[in-house]
Amino acid sequence: MGKKKSFVLRVDPEVYESLEKWASDEFRSVNGQLEWIIDKALKEHKRTPKKRTKSEET
């Protein structure tokens, strides 16, 4: 996997607390939990990014 893009995400404090609890229950960080949720949603909607070949990464 290449570099990851970072960005700011603003969420309601109660939503963040729920994410924190959910992440903790699954032994993940909040960031890891959000990545998992996004990845799962992309797969469910058949919108996963295409795999890049090594020649495309350089």
N, C-alpha and C positions, 0 to 999 in steps of 0.2 A: 504494500500500500504506500502511496506517495504521501506528500505533506497534507496535513489537515487544514482546512480553512476555519478560522475562528471568527466569531461574530458575537455581538451583544444580543441577549434575549431578555426582554422584560416580562416578568410574569407576576401575577397577583401573589402576595405573601402566603395566602392560604393554599394556593396551587403549588407553590414551591415546597411548602411543608408536606403536602401530600406526596409530591415527587420524592422528597427526601426520605420519607417513611417507606415508600414503595422500593426505592433503590436500596435502602438498608435491609429490607426484608429479603432482597435477592442478592445481597452482598456485592452491590455495585455502587459506584459514585453516582451523583445526580447526573453528571455529564455522560457517564457510561449508560445510564438508564435512558436518557434522552436519545442517545445514539441508537440504542436497541429499539426504542419505540419508533423512531423514524425509519430505521431499516426494515422493521416488521411491516409498517404501513406501506412502504415502497414496494415490498415483495407482494403484499396482499393486492395491491392495485396494479401490479405488473409494470412498475415504473423504475425498476432498479437500473442504475447506470451500467452501460456496457463496459466489459472488462477491456483495459488497455493493454496493448502488447508492449514488450520492453522497448521496441524501437519508437513507439509513440510517447513513452515517458521521458525520453532524453531530448 
